[in-house]
Amino acid sequence: MSDQHPVRIDSQSVRFFHQNLFKTLVYFFALIVVLAAMYKALPLVMDAIFLIIIATVLTAILNPMVDRLEASGIRRIWGALIVFGGIFTILGTGIVKGIPTMLGEITRIKDMIQEQSTTDSLNSMIDNINTKVSQVIPNFQLDTDTLSDLTAQFFGQLGSVLAGALDTLATIVFILIITIFFLIDGSKMMKRLIGMVPNRYFEMSLNISYKTKKQLTNFLRGQLLAALGVGIQSIIGLSLLNLIFDANISGVFLIGSIAGMANMIPFVGPFMGMAPAIVVSLFNNLGDPIAAASYYYIIHIIVMFLIVQMIDNNVISPIVVSGSMEMHPLTVILLILVGSQVGVLGMFLAVPAWGIFKVIIQEVYSGLKGHHLI
């Protein structure tokens, strides 16, 4: 029977283990303190974070134009000021003149809906719709109060968003100032930030930064151009419906703008742009017996928006939209539900914001996987 000697542990190994354990506990405690401090400070810095995010989005949109001017020999600071001044002179003029116009249209539509909601013509129209639709969908019932309340709330929230935009000039000024600094020194800031990365991760960080910036710029620019195209087509189409078919749609500029913004929401956006036009036309045509009997204008509105979507899907979007954001319909619905918690603006921004976040995560994941770090 062989002798068994007890295992001896070197005192230096024990001391080394205790030192590592102590360091781990200190790091863990420090991490908890930092996370707690960030959680407490988050409400205080949310406004600043929001300003930086908006400025980053604007920088991603305008930066390619500044790069082209710089490549042509113009100093970057002058190129940034030229692009910034031109774009925001046009945008500022549109805001100063466009928002009051849309607020006026919203007020007129709300007043019209409230006046018409108490008339017998509305009840007659709803009964007629229920009768016709119930032939296709059994037990279909459209409630008068629900229709008028939802419509008034929608335009009321939209008016609050636009009115709030006029009351936050100081915030807009801060965003513009941050955007100018990002346009001028953004590349230097990014180089300094990447320069702090260890050599092992330098190439990966540079690749992630380039691809993320490219995808983000293409996506934002494409979405805005597509939304602008749909908005202009919708305004022209609604104007033609009023001119040719006497559709009696008021607030054409407002509804066309809603259609353009709503187009940024996949699947649901086209219906969100179409619904206000149909509802406004319904209320405007309450006193017309021919329109109330046939509802021909609804078919015209639906066909017009379908044509706009066909042009957008087959002509505009393939040209201007890069980096497609494929999303499951359930994901879109959940994002819209989450965005609706902060109002109409949240519904418009939820899906595009998730699309941008998705691009960044995909590029970061691809970069880490490509360098065998995960």
GICOR-V797209 format. One record per run of one state. SS is the DSSP state (hx for helix, st for strand, lp for the rest). FROM is the first residue (numbers start at 0). TO is the last residue. Records with the same first field share a line. If there is no record, write none. Layout:
SS=FROM-TO + FROM-TO
This chain:
lp=0-9 + 71-74 + 116-118 + 134-142 + 166-167 + 195-197 + 244-250 + 262-267 + 284-287 + 294-294 + 320-327 + 342-342 + 370-373
hx=10-70 + 75-115 + 119-133 + 143-165 + 168-194 + 198-243 + 251-261 + 268-283 + 288-293 + 295-319 + 328-341 + 343-369
